[in-house]
Amino acid sequence: MNFNTLDTSKTYLITGAAGFIGYYLSRTLLERGCRVIGIDNINNYYDVNLKYSRLEILNPFEKFTFIKGDISDKNMIAAIFEEHKPHVVVNLAAQAGVRYSIENPDAYIQSNIVGFHNILEACRHHPIDHLVYASSSSVYGANHKVPFEESDRVDNPVSLYAATKKSNELMAYTYSHLYKIPATGLRFFTVYGPLGRPDMAYFGFTKQYFSGGTIKIFNNGDFENDLYRDFTYVDDIVEGIERLLCNPPLEEDNVNHRVYNIGNNSPEKLMTFIQTLEKCLSNSLGREVIFEKSFEPIKPGDVPATYASTDLLEKAVEFKPKTSIEEGLQKFADWYCEFYQLSISK
Ligand SMILES: NC(=O)c1ccc[n+]([C@@H]2O[C@H](COP(=O)([O-])OP(=O)(O)OC[C@H]3O[C@@H](n4cnc5c(N)ncnc54)[C@H](O)[C@@H]3O)[C@@H](O)[C@H]2O)c1
């Protein structure tokens, strides 16, 4: 291996620690023995019980400190940096979701732009070893060339969410250039798994099924030209982040900033994903599960395909996501049935 492995003597500040990916990353780092400072405003974009359930698992770790706060509060962020002096910062707090950015654009500017700017300012005034931050595959917009490569043009975002993520990459580049902050942006591709986000399709379909409803599939009902998504299991995301944490980019052309895709590199048709979910739920429950489906037009802001090239990531840390949807969705289905305590006979 030609990259550094995780340094457990360092303090890791993780924003969005009660969120889906933030929780898994925090747990992994705590299990390795690292000190983790978690920040989250526990907003009610989705069921806060899930956020509290994640925190319940993190709280018993002696080296975990949780701070309920908003990254758009500049003074609070500065005070946290001053007090805890993190070596590595992972910014995952953000208003996520493509469709919600049409309903509530303000939330995206507040958390993703103002909040991220506060993190950059804090890193400027309290030098750190590495800033890792969440971008998104949505920056590729409606690009047709696949797989998506980090060198592709990403100047045509089709949602405000995507525009904020692309802005984050530009802001981080500038701060890295001006203040020598080593920074790595990660373009995540549709992340799923147990304790995941209820606003995402696989979770929503499952919930809808158990409440006896019809699932709406926004793909025009055209299976030949179905949407393709690179579905990435959360453990793969965490392993990718973990490997990158202690490998800040080296300075090149006066800047030490890099952007990587983290995706499965194996896109699936939306319908294949749904049928696999049905099978996995059938396995969990011991009876056949078939969703009631209705097919709807593609929603504004949704993109036809996401497909990650992982060459850069592999070169940097010798890793590419590998979990199949059969394996990952089975873990989700088993967790869902247990978490919501569904009886085998419904
Ligand atoms: N899950 C995915 O498929 C995916 C894909 C691409 C990018 N991302 C990005 O990865 C990051 C993590 O996503 P996730 O799926 O874990 O989402 P999540 O919504 O579960 O986690 C984000 C957490 O941040 C918190 N938060 C939001 N705004 C905040 C603020 N202003 N101050 C403090 N806390 C705040 C929320 O309460 C939430 O717990 C986000 O930046 C998201 O945009 C996720």
The ligand as a MOL file (V3000), in Angstrom:
LIG
                    3D

  0  0  0     0  0            999 V3000
M  V30 BEGIN CTAB
M  V30 COUNTS 44 48 0 0 0
M  V30 BEGIN ATOM
M  V30 1 N -27.0530 9.8570 0.6020 0
M  V30 2 C -26.7710 10.1200 -0.6700 0
M  V30 3 O -27.1680 9.3750 -1.5720 0
M  V30 4 C -25.9280 11.3090 -1.0350 0
M  V30 5 C -25.5830 11.4590 -2.3970 0
M  V30 6 C -24.8050 12.5540 -2.7550 0
M  V30 7 C -24.3890 13.4490 -1.8020 0
M  V30 8 N -24.7500 13.2890 -0.4940 0 CHG=1
M  V30 9 C -24.2810 14.2810 0.4740 0
M  V30 10 O -23.6810 13.6060 1.5530 0
M  V30 11 C -23.9000 14.3230 2.7630 0
M  V30 12 C -24.5370 13.4050 3.7880 0
M  V30 13 O -25.7660 12.9360 3.2530 0
M  V30 14 P -26.7410 11.9710 4.0440 0
M  V30 15 O -27.3490 11.0710 3.0400 0
M  V30 16 O -26.0520 11.4220 5.2230 0 CHG=-1
M  V30 17 O -27.8630 13.0320 4.4650 0
M  V30 18 P -28.5920 13.2580 5.8740 0
M  V30 19 O -29.6590 14.2700 5.6000 0
M  V30 20 O -28.9950 11.9700 6.4750 0
M  V30 21 O -27.4470 13.8930 6.7660 0
M  V30 22 C -27.1710 15.2590 6.8360 0
M  V30 23 C -27.2460 15.6670 8.2960 0
M  V30 24 O -26.8570 17.0280 8.3700 0
M  V30 25 C -27.7110 17.7000 9.2730 0
M  V30 26 N -27.7530 19.1000 8.8550 0
M  V30 27 C -28.3430 19.6380 7.7540 0
M  V30 28 N -28.1510 20.9610 7.7180 0
M  V30 29 C -27.3980 21.2650 8.8130 0
M  V30 30 C -26.8750 22.4670 9.3310 0
M  V30 31 N -27.0990 23.6290 8.7130 0
M  V30 32 N -26.1470 22.4200 10.4680 0
M  V30 33 C -25.9280 21.2410 11.1120 0
M  V30 34 N -26.4260 20.0710 10.6790 0
M  V30 35 C -27.1460 20.0850 9.5390 0
M  V30 36 C -29.0620 17.0200 9.1620 0
M  V30 37 O -29.8100 17.1430 10.3720 0
M  V30 38 C -28.6570 15.5660 8.8860 0
M  V30 39 O -28.6480 14.8050 10.0720 0
M  V30 40 C -24.7590 15.5230 2.3880 0
M  V30 41 O -23.9040 16.6110 2.1740 0
M  V30 42 C -25.3860 15.1100 1.0840 0
M  V30 43 O -25.7190 16.2210 0.2900 0
M  V30 44 C -25.4990 12.2300 -0.0920 0
M  V30 END ATOM
M  V30 BEGIN BOND
M  V30 1 1 1 2
M  V30 2 2 2 3
M  V30 3 1 2 4
M  V30 4 1 4 5
M  V30 5 2 4 44
M  V30 6 2 5 6
M  V30 7 1 6 7
M  V30 8 2 7 8
M  V30 9 1 8 9
M  V30 10 1 8 44
M  V30 11 1 9 10
M  V30 12 1 9 42
M  V30 13 1 10 11
M  V30 14 1 11 12
M  V30 15 1 11 40
M  V30 16 1 12 13
M  V30 17 1 13 14
M  V30 18 2 14 15
M  V30 19 1 14 16
M  V30 20 1 14 17
M  V30 21 1 17 18
M  V30 22 2 18 19
M  V30 23 1 18 20
M  V30 24 1 18 21
M  V30 25 1 21 22
M  V30 26 1 22 23
M  V30 27 1 23 24
M  V30 28 1 23 38
M  V30 29 1 24 25
M  V30 30 1 25 26
M  V30 31 1 25 36
M  V30 32 1 26 27
M  V30 33 1 26 35
M  V30 34 2 27 28
M  V30 35 1 28 29
M  V30 36 1 29 30
M  V30 37 2 29 35
M  V30 38 1 30 31
M  V30 39 2 30 32
M  V30 40 1 32 33
M  V30 41 2 33 34
M  V30 42 1 34 35
M  V30 43 1 36 37
M  V30 44 1 36 38
M  V30 45 1 38 39
M  V30 46 1 40 41
M  V30 47 1 40 42
M  V30 48 1 42 43
M  V30 END BOND
M  V30 END CTAB
M  END
